[in-house]
Amino acid sequence: MDSTQSTEDVVNVDVETAKELLGFGHRYLDVRTSDEFNKSHIDNAVNVPYMFLTGEGRVKNEEFLSQVSTVYQHEDSLIVGCNSGGRASRACVDLLNAVSPSSE
């Protein structure tokens, strides 16, 4: 059985629920570009861009998982956010797959 995660496995929450979770100790990972993050972000958010803007368009940050692992521990409960949810969902899938052992 394959245990690969997909966007359907990502739990989406509204802003009020996210605020409550932050109050309970969850940490906020902002996966927008640095420019977007620098324009505005929530208090105590950590920015690790999931994608970069290049002349060819958006390109996935190949160092995303290793960069996140330098900031957060496996046990940390994260809220992952971006502007509309697309990058955050894809980032969550990558994070889930990085910590979920594959079944053979």
C-alpha positions in Angstrom: 0.0 0.0 0.0 1.3 3.4 -1.0 1.4 6.0 1.8 2.2 9.1 -0.4 0.2 12.1 0.8 -1.7 14.5 -1.5 -3.4 17.8 -1.2 -6.6 15.9 -0.2 -4.7 14.9 3.0 -4.0 18.6 4.0 -6.3 20.0 6.6 -7.4 23.6 5.8 -8.5 25.9 8.6 -10.1 29.4 8.6 -8.4 32.4 10.0 -10.1 32.2 13.4 -9.1 28.6 13.8 -5.6 29.4 12.8 -5.5 32.1 15.5 -6.8 29.7 18.1 -4.1 27.1 17.1 -1.4 29.7 17.4 -2.6 30.4 20.9 -2.3 26.7 21.7 1.4 26.7 20.6 1.2 26.0 16.9 3.9 27.8 14.8 3.3 29.7 11.6 5.3 28.9 8.5 4.8 31.4 5.7 5.8 29.9 2.3 5.3 33.1 0.2 8.3 34.8 -1.5 10.5 37.0 0.6 9.2 40.1 -1.1 5.6 39.1 -0.2 6.6 38.3 3.4 8.4 41.6 3.8 5.3 43.5 2.7 3.3 42.0 5.6 3.1 38.9 7.7 1.7 37.7 11.0 3.7 38.1 14.2 6.2 35.4 14.9 5.9 33.9 11.4 8.9 32.3 9.8 9.4 32.7 6.1 10.7 29.8 4.0 9.7 30.4 0.4 8.2 27.4 -1.3 8.7 29.0 -4.7 10.9 31.7 -6.2 10.0 34.2 -8.9 12.4 34.0 -11.8 12.5 35.3 -15.4 10.8 32.0 -16.4 8.1 32.3 -13.8 7.8 30.5 -10.4 10.3 27.8 -9.7 10.1 25.4 -6.7 12.7 26.0 -3.9 14.6 22.8 -4.1 16.0 23.5 -0.6 12.6 24.0 1.0 12.6 20.8 3.1 16.1 21.3 4.4 15.5 24.9 5.1 12.3 24.1 7.1 14.2 21.4 9.1 16.7 24.0 10.2 13.9 26.1 11.8 11.4 23.6 13.0 11.5 20.2 14.7 9.6 17.1 13.6 7.4 17.4 16.7 6.4 21.1 16.0 2.8 21.7 15.0 2.7 24.0 12.0 0.2 26.2 10.3 1.5 26.7 6.8 0.2 29.7 4.9 0.5 31.7 1.7 -1.8 34.2 -0.2 -4.5 31.9 -1.5 -3.5 28.4 -0.3 -2.0 26.8 -3.3 1.6 27.0 -2.4 0.8 26.2 1.3 -1.1 23.0 0.2 1.8 21.9 -2.0 4.3 22.7 0.8 2.2 20.7 3.3 2.2 17.7 0.9 6.0 17.8 0.7 6.3 18.2 4.5 3.9 15.3 5.1 5.7 13.0 2.6 9.0 13.9 4.2 7.9 12.7 7.6 5.6 9.8 6.5 7.4 6.5 6.0 6.5 4.8 2.8 4.9 1.4 2.9 6.4 -1.3 0.8 
